[in-house]
Amino acid sequence: MGRWSKDACLRYCSPTPKIILFGVGFILLAGIVKIFEIFTSEVFRLLRIDIIVDFRLVIAILLIVAYIMGLIAIIEKITRSDERDISYSIINRLCAYNKGNPLNLKDGELEPVIRVNKSDKGYKITVECQSAKFDDVSNLETVISDCLRNKYGNYAVVSKEEDIAGRYVDYYIEDVVTSYNKQSVYNSLNDVPTDLTKIYIRDDVYIDYSKVLNSSAVIAGRSRSGKTTAIISTFLLPILKQGRDNFNSKVIIVDPKSAELSLCPFVLSPDTNGSVEHILEAIRDFNNIRIERQQIVNEFCISKGKAIKWFDVGMKPCILFLDEFVSIQDMFPKKASKEKPNYSLTDFQGVLRQIATQGASAGCFLILSTAEASVGTGGLESAVNNACGIRILFKPSLDEARYLWSTEKLAVMRERQYVAGDAWFSADDGINNSVRFVKFPRLEFGEYEALSELLTLYYG
């Protein structure tokens, strides 16, 4: 740890240029010795002094040393670890005065400490504050991404974690170019991966229901953003492929607009008169199954004398998928009538609240789809909204994303030209807590036909 100085630019470079400069110094010294040899010999000749001046051995030694310095520089560059290489780039960008001094350091202040470690998908860069202000240290996303060049030119900051005590900030960098173009392609229903607790978006990107703290999902995306196809390929098809369990598992799909989804069997849509009373009854039935499953899990816990999860019992996931959530809310009467005292928007929201906040421990999960993120996330009440630990936004923009995530979580995200299936997402599973970009699977077969086939088998 040294003291910062605006005149010490060379100190913040990697060893390679320093070694090369050292070698150049020996070459210049050899040149000076040669000039001195020529000059001295000429003087002695003019003075007719019979002395031979020969510095060839000294010059040879100096040139050999310069050659060795060049060789050492090459070896150092080749054998340098990725962690050290990245560290030198960042130190130079943060501390060299001619690079802008982004930490606003002053002469005599302590230089920041930079540590780089390999992570699962890239590298973790820890920047300790020392004399720098924490606000300056916590706003280096663009600076760090910009200083990564050559071998790491495709890398950029994808997330960061701030120390609650304000001592350091961890920045995570990944190869965003390779990641941006990576996408699973399913040519048939057999290609769709299925796992009891994992929901796969890509081979290396998945949501683990066994670890998600708040496992309900809110999924937003405007028309033609690939939202419905992604929900079918990622959530519905894999779970339906597992089949039913012995604990009355269900997959309920609600299409309030009576669109393509409603053409599939067992999908619920409003009656011809616009009534959704039967949908509310189906959701109540789903909640009753949740209660029964929870009792079974509790009995296992008592018999085993320890905490037991739904998947340990042999249960398979239950899914309640509400497409176009805003539309279905508008179909419920605001107030219950005397003839139907249990049929109102309040009753609908009350059942959803129970499923969203209490369903995870029984393996019952709620998926809410909305056309766009807006104030209140499409009319979600706060309890349900807070229970949505899985959040996905298709064809994202920062303006919409701010309704789903805090400004701090979006600090590293950058808008691009997106196509259908491109999304930002996060999940409270300890793996995907930070907002990240991902391409959802591309299907090379008819998703609605496959969904119909699996629904028929599931309830057959």
N, C-alpha and C positions, 0 to 999 in steps of 0.2 A: 504494500500500500504506500503510494507516494503522494507528494504534494503536486497539485496541478499548476501548470504554468503555460501561458499562451505561446511562449517561445520554445516549448519542448515538443514540437510536432513529431520529430524523428523518434522520440521515445515511445510513441504510441503506434509505431509501425510494427509489422511482423519482423522476425529475425532476418528473413531473406534479404530485403533491401539494405539492412544494416551490414550484413556480411559482405554483400556486393560492394557497398561503399568502402568498406574496409579494404577489400581487394583492389578497388580502383585507386585507393590511397597508396598501396604498394606499387602499383604500376606508375603512378605519378612520381613517386619517390625514385623509382628506377630511372625514369626519364630525367629527373633532376640530377641524379648521380652521373648519368651519361653526358648531360650538358656540362656538368662540372668537369668531367674527364676531358671532354673536347676542349673546353676553355682553358684548363690548366696545361694541357699538352701544347696548345697554341702559344700560351704565354711563355712556357719554358723554351719553345722553339725560337720565339722572337728574342728571348734573352740568351739564346745559345747555351742553355743549361742542359747538360746531358743527363736528363732524368726521364725515365719512361713512366708515364701515368697509366695504369691499367686497372680499371674497376670492373672488369668483365665478370669476375666471380661474384662480387657484391650485387651487380645488376642481375645476374642469373639467379642468385638466391632470392632477390626481391620479386622477380617474375615468377619463380616457382611458388613462393608464398602466395602471390596473387592468384595463381592458377588453383592452388589448394583452397583458397577462400571461395573461388567460384564453384569448385567442386562441392565444398561444404554447403554452399547456398543451395545448390541443386538437390543435394541429398536431404537437406532440411526441409525443402519444399515438398519433395516426393514423400518423405516419411512422416510429415506432419499429420496428426490426427484431424478428423473432421471437426471435433470439438475445439481443438486449439485454433484451427483455421477460422472457424466462425467467431471465436472469441476475439482474435486479433482484428477482424473486420469491424466488430462492434465497438471495441475499445477505441480504435482509430476514429470511427464515426462520432463517438460520444465525446472524446477528449481532445482530438486535434482541433486547435483553434480555427484553422483554415477550413474546417468542415462545418462550421456554423455554431459550435458550442451549444447544442440543444439543451444541456443541463444547466446552462447559465452559470458555469463555475467561475470563480474568481481566483486570482493568484494566491497561492498558499493554502487553498482549501484541499481537503482530502479527495483523491480520485475515487470514482465508484469502483466497486469490486464486481467483476463479471465472471460468472460460472456457467459453463455449458455442459449439459449432460444429455445422453441419448434417451429418448422417450419411445413409447410404443410406435408412434407413427412419424416421428421426426426428432426434434431436439427441444429441450427445455432450457431457456436462457434466464438465469437469475441475475437481476441487477440490484445490488445493494446500494442504499441511498448515500451513506457516508455524509458528505457535506451538502449534497444536492437536495433540493426540496422534493418531498414525496410526490407532489402534484406533477413535477417535471418528469420524475422517474416513471410515473404511471401513465404517461401520455407519449410513449415511445413506439407505438405500434407501427406508424408510417416510417419513422426513422430507421427502425430495425429492418423492416421489410425492404426499404430502399437501399440499405448498405450491403445486402446479400447479392453477390455478383458471381459470374462465371459458373463454377460447379454448383453453386447454390442459387443461381438466378431464378429458378422456379419456386423457390421457397418464400414464404411470407408468414406473418403472424396470423394465427387462426384463433387464438384465445389467450387470455391472461388471467392470472390469479394474484390478488393483492394481499399482502400480509396485513392482518387486522391491526397489528401494532405499528404499521407504517414503516417497517424496516427494509423491506425489499418487495420487488414485483417479479413474478414468474411469467415469462412470455413463452408460448409454445409455437414453434414454427413447423410447417409441413410443406411438402411438395404439392402446392395447390394446383399446378398445371396438370400433373398426372391425375390427381384426385378429381379435378374438375371434369375430366373426360372419362373417368371410370364409371361404368354402369353395368348392372346385371341385365342380361338378355335371356328371357325365357321363351323357348321355341314351342314348348308344349306344357301341359299341366304337370307332367312328370318333372319338369325342371324347377318347379316352384318348391323351394326348401320349406320344410316344416319341422318345428321343434316345440316341445311341450311348453317351454317358457320364453323362448327367444323369437322375436319378430325380425326377420332379416330384410334390410333395405338393400344391402350389398353383401358380398361374401365376407367382407371385413367390417361391415357396419350393421349393427343390430341393436334392438331394444330388448333388454332383459326384464321380463315381467316379475321375475323372482327378486329383483333388486330395486325396481322403481318404487319410490316412496309414495307418490301420488299418481296412480296408474291410469286415470281417465285421460282421454286425448281430445284436444281441440285442433281441428284441421281446417285451415282457411285457404281459399284460392278462388280466384275469379273464373269465369267461364273459359273453357279451353285451356286451363292451366295444368291439366293432367291429374287433378285432385281425386276424382272418383276412381279412375283407373288405378291410381297408386293405392288407394284404400283397399280396393278389391285384391290387387296382387300382393300387397304386403300384410294386410290384416285378415281379410275374409277367406281367401282361398287356402292359405296355410292352416288356418284353424279348422276350416271345414274338412280339409283332407285328413285331419286326425280322427274324424268321426266323433260320435257321442261317447260319453262315459257312463258309468253306473250311478251317477249322482244327478241325473236329469239336466245335463248341460244343454244350453240353447245358444243359437245364434239368431238374433232378431234384427231384421233390416227394415227400416221405415223410410219410404220414399214419399214425402208429402206432395211432390209435384206430379206424381203419377207419370214419370218419365221412363227412361230405359230400364232402370232398376225394377220398376213395378211389373215389367214383363216377365221377370223371373219368378218361379214358384215360391210360395211362402213369404214373399215380400209384402209388407203391409203398406197400404195407401188409403187415402180418404175414401169414404163411400161416395156414391154418385151424388148424394145430397150434400156432400162436404163434411159430413160428420167424421170425427176422429175418436169417437168414444171407444170403439173396439181397439184402437191403438193404445189408448190409455190402459185398457184392461190387460192387454198383452204386456205392457211395461210393468203393471202391478204384478202380474204373474211372474215376470222376470225377477222382480224384487222379492217375491215370496220364495222363489227358488234360491235366491241369495241367502235369505234368512235360514232356510233349511240346510244349505251347504255349510253355512257358518256354524250351525249347531253340531253338524257332523265333525267339522274340524275341531271344535271345542271339546267334543267327547274324546277324540283321539289324543288331544293334548292332556286331558285328565288321565287317560289310561296309560299314556307313555310317561307322564310326569315331566314333560318338557314341551317347549314350543314346537308345534308341527305346522308346516305350510300346506296349502291346498294341493300342491303338486306332489308332496310326500304321501298324501292320502291316495293318490291315483286319480285325482280330478283333472279334467281338461278345461281349458278356458271357456268362459261364457262371454258372449259379446252382444252388446246392444248398440247398434249403429243407427244414428239418426242423421239422415241426409238433409241438407238445407234446413238447418235448425231454426233459423229465423222464420221460415215459411210455416213450419209446423206449429210454432208458438202462436202465430197469428190465427190459426184455425181453432184454437180453444176459446171458449167463451171466457170473458174476463171475470165474470161472476157466475157462481153456480145458481141454477134455477131450483125452485121448490120441487119440481118433478125429478130433477137429476142433481141432488145435493153434492154428489162426489165427482161431478164432471165440470172442471174449470181449469183455467191456466194455473191457478194456485195449487190445485191437486197434482197436476202434471209436474210442476216444478218441485213440489215436495217429494214425489217419488224419485225424480232424477237426483235430487240432493242426497237422498239416502244411498242410492246406488253409487254415486260418484264418490262420496266420502267414506263409505263403509264396504264397498264391494271388493276391494283389492284382496283382503284377507280370505275371501271365499272364492277367489279366481273369477270374479265377475267384473267386467270392464266396460266402460262407457266410451263410445267414440262419437263426437259431435262434429259435424261438418257444417261450415258456413261459407257463403259466397265470398265474403271479404272480412278482414279484421277491421273492426270499428270500435267506437266507444262502447265499453262494457262487453267487448268481444262478442258482438252479435246478440246482445240481450242476455248473456249469461249472468245469472246472479252470482254474487261474489263467492259463496261457498262452493258452487260447482266450478267456477272459474279457478279458484285456488286449488281445487282437487285435480286439475288437469296438469299433471306433471309432464305429459307428452304434448309438445306443441310443434305444429308443422305449418309452414306458410309457403304455398306454391307460387312460382313466378314472383318472388318477393320484392318488395320495395321497402326502404327504410321507414317511410311514413306509415305503412301498414304494420310493419314489424314492431313499431313502438307500442302498439296495442297488445302485443303478445309478450314482449320482453322489455326489460328495463334498459335504459340508455347505456348503462355500464356493460351489459351483456352484448350489446350491439356495436361496441366501440371498435372491434376489429373487422366488422363486416363491411363489404364493399358491394355496391350495386353493379350489375353487369347486364348484358343482353341475355335474357333467359328464354328457354323453350319449355314446352310442356313436359312436366315431370321433374323440373328443377325446383329445388326447395331449400329453405333454411329450416333446421329442426333442432330440438333439444329434448332431453329426457332426464328426469331426476333418478338416474340409475347408477350414478357414480362414474359412468363412462362418457356419457354424452351430455353432461350438465351444461357445457358451454354451447352457445349457438354455433352451428356449423352448416356448411353447404353440402348437399348430396343430390345425386341424380337417382330418382326412384326407378325401379325396374321397367324395362321396355318389354312389352308382350308382343310376341309374334303369332298369337292365336286369339280367338274371340273370347274376351274376358267374360262377357255376359252369358255366352253359351256354356263356358266352363263353370261359371257361378251357378247357373241353373242346374247343371248336371250334379254338382256337389251338394246343392241344397236338397235335391231329390233323394240322393243317397243318404244324406245326413238325417233327414226326417222319414226316410222310407222304412 
